[in-house]
Amino acid sequence: MRITSALIAGLFLTLALPATSHAEEAPIRIGIIGPFTGKSSTDMGESIRGGARVFLQDINQIGGVMGRRIELVERDDQAKPDIGAAMAKELIDKEKVVAVVGYANTGVVLQAAKVFQESKKPLIISAATGAAVTKQFMPPAIPDSYVFRLAGSDNLQPSVILADVIDKRKLTQIAILHDDSPYGSFGKENLMAELQNRKITPVAVESFKVGDQDMSAQLAKAKQAGAQVVMLYCLSSEAAMVANGMSKIKFNVPLTGSWTLSQRSFVELAGNNAEGARMPVTFIENDASSRSNEFVLNYFRINNVKSIPSAVSAAQTYDALRMLTLALMQANSTDGDKIKMALEDMKYDTTSTVISRYKKPFSKNDHEAVARNMLFIGEIRRGKVSYAYKEDANNSLILRTK
């Protein structure tokens, strides 16, 4: 058989096509990071991962982005700052992710965020709420920030908590209990600032360590000071110890706190003592809207569970990933600078999201996607988070938009 130049050219073309096609179809890799293990934080970590897996199925069912499938690269930060920073470097340098979504602990992401900033890779925080995290990189101090957040910042939560406690329930004798982590300490400072704006001084301010089991001494001081309400800024496990301690010393006043009281471990560890506790949230598992219900059912099926450990973390992670992929589509690139610029000037309305619709979630000077109107008060009833107020339940079908 005579091999002609045309046949040789054809053979080369045939061999080259699969390689070219493979290169074009290589998946876009996105990092997912959270405390999948780590005391007091696994509810958030499991839910970050679970919400991301729901999104992965949804996005790849429609062909991914730019004709390429999405691949998630998961890493466990163990709720430890040094590991969180090391995993950030690994995701960027070794795994070659285009961006990362996740982080649940303020102390962890405070350290890890520097890695993303220096590498010029976008990070969208989907659970950690410490206000200092995004502030440290914003203009004018830092001209270009790569750190974004889709979670209710601790700049917002205190005003929502106090509007419920003071304006609606008329309770002004307030005791603040907080853990000594960066999350608890910053949260306490934000509560104190908001109280100062209202010209109210708390009757007691007490701290405890992460992992403490007995807060009876702090609670006794609050009770003796005449507190009408106990206000918490801490992780869910320690919040449960406070609730149990209140029952033990018969300190029968309302318990309220940050969004961490919405997590499964708080309810499981506190049992009946969790009933009536209130917290600001962006999402609850038993929301009546069809979009919310679809997300919850998909979460159960894909993760093979019957409840979401931290529904807020799961929903916020889903929305953050939806926003990130829209930015990828708008940028038509996986370049970090171009993704960042797309996030700051979104041309697409974010649809198919769970918590809200976001017309302009970010700008160059605002990297917080969650606005105050997206937060509402949840309350533990019969072991589940429900709407504290009927008007919020009635408005659940009305999308809160930034």
C-alpha positions as CSV (number, residue, x, y, z in Angstrom):
1,M,0.0,0.0,0.0
2,R,1.3,3.4,-1.0
3,I,1.2,6.0,1.8
4,T,0.6,9.4,0.3
5,S,1.3,12.7,1.9
6,A,-2.4,13.3,2.1
7,L,-2.9,10.1,4.1
8,I,-0.1,11.1,6.4
9,A,-1.6,14.5,6.9
10,G,-5.0,12.9,7.6
11,L,-3.4,10.5,10.2
12,F,-1.8,13.4,12.0
13,L,-5.1,15.3,12.0
14,T,-6.9,12.3,13.4
15,L,-4.4,11.8,16.2
16,A,-4.4,15.5,17.0
17,L,-8.1,15.9,17.3
18,P,-8.6,13.9,20.6
19,A,-5.7,15.8,22.2
20,T,-7.1,19.2,21.1
21,S,-10.6,18.2,22.2
22,H,-9.3,16.9,25.5
23,A,-7.5,20.2,26.2
24,E,-10.6,22.2,25.4
25,E,-12.8,20.1,27.6
26,A,-10.4,19.9,30.6
27,P,-12.5,20.7,33.7
28,I,-12.4,24.0,35.5
29,R,-11.2,23.3,39.0
30,I,-12.7,25.2,41.9
31,G,-11.5,24.7,45.5
32,I,-14.0,23.9,48.3
33,I,-12.6,24.3,51.8
34,G,-14.0,24.1,55.3
35,P,-13.7,22.3,58.7
36,F,-14.9,18.8,57.7
37,T,-13.3,17.7,60.9
38,G,-12.6,20.0,63.9
39,K,-14.3,20.5,67.2
40,S,-17.4,22.7,67.2
41,S,-17.2,23.5,63.5
42,T,-18.0,20.3,61.6
43,D,-21.7,21.3,61.1
44,M,-20.5,24.2,58.9
45,G,-17.8,22.2,57.1
46,E,-20.1,19.3,56.2
47,S,-22.7,21.8,55.0
48,I,-20.2,23.8,52.9
49,R,-19.2,20.6,51.2
50,G,-22.7,19.3,50.9
51,G,-24.0,22.5,49.3
52,A,-21.1,22.5,46.9
53,R,-22.0,19.0,45.8
54,V,-25.5,20.0,45.1
55,F,-24.3,22.8,42.9
56,L,-21.8,20.6,41.1
57,Q,-24.6,18.3,39.9
58,D,-26.7,21.2,38.8
59,I,-24.0,23.0,36.9
60,N,-22.7,19.9,35.1
61,Q,-26.1,18.8,34.1
62,I,-26.3,21.9,31.9
63,G,-22.8,21.4,30.5
64,G,-20.7,23.4,32.9
65,V,-19.2,26.7,32.0
66,M,-17.6,27.8,28.7
67,G,-18.2,24.2,27.4
68,R,-16.1,22.8,30.3
69,R,-17.3,20.7,33.2
70,I,-16.7,22.0,36.8
71,E,-14.6,19.9,39.1
72,L,-14.5,20.5,42.9
73,V,-11.3,20.0,44.8
74,E,-12.1,19.6,48.5
75,R,-9.8,20.4,51.4
76,D,-10.3,20.1,55.2
77,D,-8.9,23.1,57.2
78,Q,-9.7,21.3,60.5
79,A,-10.8,24.7,61.9
80,K,-7.0,25.4,62.4
81,P,-5.5,28.7,61.0
82,D,-2.1,27.1,60.0
83,I,-3.8,24.2,58.2
84,G,-6.3,26.6,56.5
85,A,-3.4,28.6,55.1
86,A,-1.5,25.5,54.0
87,M,-4.6,24.1,52.3
88,A,-5.1,27.4,50.5
89,K,-1.5,27.2,49.1
90,E,-2.0,23.6,48.1
91,L,-5.2,24.4,46.2
92,I,-3.6,27.2,44.3
93,D,-0.1,25.9,43.7
94,K,-0.6,22.1,43.4
95,E,-4.3,21.7,42.4
96,K,-4.3,24.8,40.1
97,V,-7.8,25.9,41.1
98,V,-9.2,29.0,39.5
99,A,-10.9,30.2,42.7
100,V,-12.0,28.9,46.1
101,V,-15.3,28.9,48.0
102,G,-15.7,28.1,51.7
103,Y,-14.2,28.7,55.1
104,A,-16.3,28.7,58.3
105,N,-14.0,30.1,61.0
106,T,-13.0,33.7,61.2
107,G,-9.6,32.9,62.8
108,V,-8.8,30.5,60.0
109,V,-9.8,32.7,57.1
110,L,-8.1,35.7,58.6
111,Q,-4.8,33.9,58.0
112,A,-5.7,32.1,54.8
113,A,-7.1,35.1,53.0
114,K,-3.6,36.5,52.7
115,V,-2.7,33.5,50.5
116,F,-5.4,34.3,48.1
117,Q,-4.6,38.0,48.0
118,E,-0.9,37.4,47.3
119,S,-1.7,34.8,44.7
120,K,-4.4,36.9,43.0
121,K,-6.9,34.1,43.2
122,P,-10.5,35.0,44.1
123,L,-11.9,33.6,47.4
124,I,-15.6,33.8,48.2
125,I,-16.2,33.1,51.9
126,S,-19.5,31.3,52.4
127,A,-19.8,30.9,56.1
128,A,-17.2,32.8,58.2
129,T,-18.7,36.1,59.2
130,G,-15.9,38.1,61.0
131,A,-16.1,41.6,59.6
132,A,-12.3,42.1,59.8
133,V,-11.7,39.4,57.1
134,T,-12.8,41.5,54.1
135,K,-12.0,44.9,55.7
136,Q,-8.3,44.1,55.8
137,F,-7.9,44.0,52.0
138,M,-10.3,46.8,50.9
139,P,-9.4,50.1,49.3
140,P,-7.9,52.6,49.9
141,A,-5.3,50.5,51.9
142,I,-5.3,47.7,49.3
143,P,-6.2,48.9,45.7
144,D,-7.4,45.4,44.5
145,S,-9.0,42.8,46.8
146,Y,-9.5,39.2,45.8
147,V,-11.4,38.3,49.0
148,F,-15.2,38.3,48.7
149,R,-18.0,37.1,51.0
150,L,-21.5,35.7,50.7
151,A,-22.5,35.4,54.3
152,G,-24.1,37.8,56.9
153,S,-21.2,39.8,58.1
154,D,-20.8,40.6,61.8
155,N,-21.2,44.2,60.9
156,L,-24.9,43.3,60.1
157,Q,-25.8,40.6,62.6
158,P,-25.6,42.7,65.8
159,S,-28.0,45.3,64.5
160,V,-30.5,42.5,63.5
161,I,-30.2,40.8,66.9
162,L,-30.7,44.1,68.8
163,A,-33.6,45.2,66.7
164,D,-35.4,42.0,67.8
165,V,-34.3,42.1,71.4
166,I,-34.7,45.9,72.1
167,D,-37.2,47.2,69.6
168,K,-39.5,44.3,69.4
169,R,-39.2,42.5,72.7
170,K,-38.4,45.6,74.8
171,L,-35.5,43.9,76.6
172,T,-32.7,46.3,77.6
173,Q,-30.9,44.6,80.5
174,I,-28.5,42.6,78.3
175,A,-25.8,40.1,79.3
176,I,-23.2,39.3,76.6
177,L,-21.4,35.9,76.7
178,H,-18.8,35.2,74.1
179,D,-15.9,32.7,73.4
180,D,-12.4,34.1,73.2
181,S,-11.8,33.1,69.6
182,P,-11.4,35.8,67.0
183,Y,-15.0,35.2,66.0
184,G,-16.4,35.6,69.5
185,S,-14.2,38.5,70.4
186,F,-14.9,40.5,67.2
187,G,-18.6,39.7,67.5
188,K,-18.7,41.0,71.1
189,E,-16.9,44.2,70.0
190,N,-19.5,44.7,67.2
191,L,-22.4,44.1,69.7
192,M,-20.8,46.6,72.2
193,A,-20.5,49.2,69.4
194,E,-24.1,48.8,68.4
195,L,-25.2,49.0,72.0
196,Q,-23.2,52.2,72.5
197,N,-24.9,53.7,69.5
198,R,-28.2,53.0,71.3
199,K,-26.7,54.4,74.5
200,I,-27.2,51.1,76.3
201,T,-24.6,49.5,78.6
202,P,-24.8,45.7,79.0
203,V,-25.3,44.6,82.6
204,A,-22.6,41.9,82.2
205,V,-20.0,40.9,79.7
206,E,-18.4,37.5,80.2
207,S,-16.0,35.3,78.1
208,F,-15.1,31.6,78.0
209,K,-12.8,29.4,76.0
210,V,-13.7,27.3,73.0
211,G,-14.3,23.8,74.4
212,D,-15.4,24.9,77.8
213,Q,-18.3,22.8,79.2
214,D,-19.3,24.8,82.3
215,M,-20.3,28.4,82.1
216,S,-22.1,28.5,85.4
217,A,-19.9,31.2,86.9
218,Q,-20.4,33.5,84.0
219,L,-24.2,32.9,84.0
220,A,-24.4,33.4,87.8
221,K,-22.9,36.9,87.3
222,A,-25.3,37.7,84.5
223,K,-28.3,36.5,86.7
224,Q,-27.1,38.5,89.7
225,A,-26.8,41.6,87.5
226,G,-30.5,41.3,86.6
227,A,-30.1,40.4,82.9
228,Q,-33.4,40.1,81.0
229,V,-31.7,38.3,78.1
230,V,-28.5,36.4,77.4
231,M,-26.8,37.3,74.1
232,L,-24.2,34.9,72.7
233,Y,-21.3,35.2,70.2
234,C,-19.7,31.8,70.1
235,L,-19.7,28.5,68.2
236,S,-22.7,26.2,68.4
237,S,-21.3,23.5,70.8
238,E,-20.4,26.1,73.5
239,A,-23.8,27.9,72.9
240,A,-25.5,24.6,73.9
241,M,-23.4,24.5,77.1
242,V,-24.7,28.0,77.9
243,A,-28.3,26.9,77.3
244,N,-27.9,23.9,79.5
245,G,-26.2,26.0,82.2
246,M,-29.1,28.4,82.2
247,S,-31.5,25.6,82.8
248,K,-29.3,24.1,85.6
249,I,-29.3,27.4,87.6
250,K,-32.9,28.2,86.7
251,F,-32.0,31.3,84.8
252,N,-35.2,31.6,82.9
253,V,-34.6,34.4,80.4
254,P,-34.6,34.5,76.6
255,L,-31.5,33.2,74.8
256,T,-30.4,34.9,71.6
257,G,-27.2,35.0,69.6
258,S,-25.4,34.9,66.3
259,W,-26.3,32.6,63.4
260,T,-24.4,29.7,64.8
261,L,-27.4,28.9,67.1
262,S,-29.1,27.7,63.9
263,Q,-26.8,24.7,63.6
264,R,-27.8,21.1,64.3
265,S,-25.2,20.6,67.0
266,F,-26.7,23.4,69.1
267,V,-30.1,21.8,69.0
268,E,-28.8,18.3,69.6
269,L,-26.5,19.2,72.5
270,A,-29.0,21.5,74.2
271,G,-32.2,19.5,73.6
272,N,-35.2,21.1,75.1
273,N,-33.0,23.9,76.5
274,A,-32.6,25.1,72.9
275,E,-36.3,25.8,72.5
276,G,-37.1,29.5,71.9
277,A,-33.5,30.5,71.1
278,R,-33.3,33.1,68.4
279,M,-30.7,34.0,65.8
280,P,-30.3,36.0,62.5
281,V,-30.2,33.7,59.5
282,T,-30.3,34.0,55.7
283,F,-32.0,30.6,55.1
284,I,-33.9,27.9,56.9
285,E,-34.4,24.4,55.9
286,N,-38.2,24.3,56.0
287,D,-38.8,27.4,53.8
288,A,-41.9,27.2,51.8
289,S,-40.5,28.5,48.5
290,S,-40.2,26.0,45.6
291,R,-36.6,26.9,45.0
292,S,-35.7,26.4,48.6
293,N,-37.6,23.1,48.8
294,E,-35.8,21.8,45.6
295,F,-32.4,22.7,47.1
296,V,-33.2,21.0,50.4
297,L,-34.5,17.8,48.7
298,N,-31.5,17.7,46.4
299,Y,-29.1,18.2,49.4
300,F,-30.7,15.2,51.2
301,R,-30.5,13.0,48.1
302,I,-27.0,13.9,46.9
303,N,-25.5,13.8,50.4
304,N,-27.6,10.8,51.6
305,V,-28.8,12.6,54.8
306,K,-32.1,13.6,56.3
307,S,-31.2,17.0,57.6
308,I,-28.7,19.8,56.9
309,P,-26.2,20.4,59.7
310,S,-26.0,24.1,58.9
311,A,-28.6,25.0,56.3
312,V,-27.2,28.6,56.2
313,S,-23.7,27.4,55.3
314,A,-25.0,25.1,52.6
315,A,-27.3,27.6,50.9
316,Q,-24.7,30.4,51.0
317,T,-22.1,28.0,49.5
318,Y,-24.5,27.1,46.7
319,D,-25.2,30.8,45.9
320,A,-21.5,31.7,46.0
321,L,-20.7,29.0,43.5
322,R,-23.5,30.1,41.3
323,M,-22.1,33.6,41.4
324,L,-18.6,32.5,40.7
325,T,-19.6,30.5,37.6
326,L,-21.5,33.5,36.3
327,A,-18.4,35.5,36.7
328,L,-16.4,32.9,34.8
329,M,-18.9,33.0,32.0
330,Q,-18.8,36.8,31.9
331,A,-15.0,36.9,32.0
332,N,-14.8,34.1,29.4
333,S,-11.6,33.3,31.2
334,T,-10.2,31.5,34.2
335,D,-7.7,34.3,34.9
336,G,-7.9,35.5,38.5
337,D,-7.8,39.2,37.6
338,K,-10.6,38.8,35.0
339,I,-12.8,36.8,37.4
340,K,-12.3,39.4,40.1
341,M,-13.3,42.2,37.8
342,A,-16.4,40.2,36.6
343,L,-17.4,39.7,40.3
344,E,-17.1,43.4,40.9
345,D,-19.2,44.4,37.9
346,M,-21.7,41.6,37.3
347,K,-23.6,41.9,34.1
348,Y,-25.8,38.9,34.7
349,D,-28.6,38.8,37.3
350,T,-27.8,35.7,39.5
351,T,-30.7,33.3,38.9
352,S,-31.4,29.8,40.3
353,T,-29.9,30.9,43.6
354,V,-31.3,29.9,47.0
355,I,-31.1,32.7,49.4
356,S,-31.7,35.7,47.2
357,R,-31.3,37.2,43.7
358,Y,-28.2,39.4,43.4
359,K,-28.2,42.2,40.8
360,K,-25.0,43.8,41.9
361,P,-23.7,41.6,44.7
362,F,-20.2,43.2,44.7
363,S,-18.4,46.4,43.6
364,K,-14.8,47.4,43.8
365,N,-15.4,49.0,47.2
366,D,-18.0,46.5,48.5
367,H,-17.1,42.8,48.7
368,E,-20.1,41.8,50.8
369,A,-22.9,40.1,48.9
370,V,-25.4,39.8,51.8
371,A,-27.3,43.0,52.7
372,R,-29.2,43.6,55.9
373,N,-32.6,42.9,54.2
374,M,-31.5,39.4,53.5
375,L,-31.2,38.6,57.2
376,F,-34.3,37.6,59.3
377,I,-34.8,36.2,62.8
378,G,-35.0,32.4,63.2
379,E,-36.3,30.6,66.3
380,I,-35.8,27.1,67.5
381,R,-39.2,25.4,67.7
382,R,-39.6,21.7,68.4
383,G,-36.0,21.2,67.5
384,K,-36.0,23.0,64.2
385,V,-35.3,26.5,63.0
386,S,-38.5,28.3,62.1
387,Y,-39.4,31.9,61.3
388,A,-39.7,33.9,64.6
389,Y,-42.2,36.2,63.0
390,K,-45.2,35.5,60.8
391,E,-44.4,38.4,58.5
392,D,-41.0,36.9,57.6
393,A,-42.7,33.5,56.9
394,N,-45.3,35.3,54.7
395,N,-42.5,37.1,52.9
396,S,-40.5,34.0,52.3
397,L,-41.8,33.7,48.8
398,I,-40.7,37.3,48.1
399,L,-37.0,37.2,47.0
400,R,-34.8,39.5,49.0
401,T,-32.6,41.3,46.5
402,K,-29.4,43.3,46.8
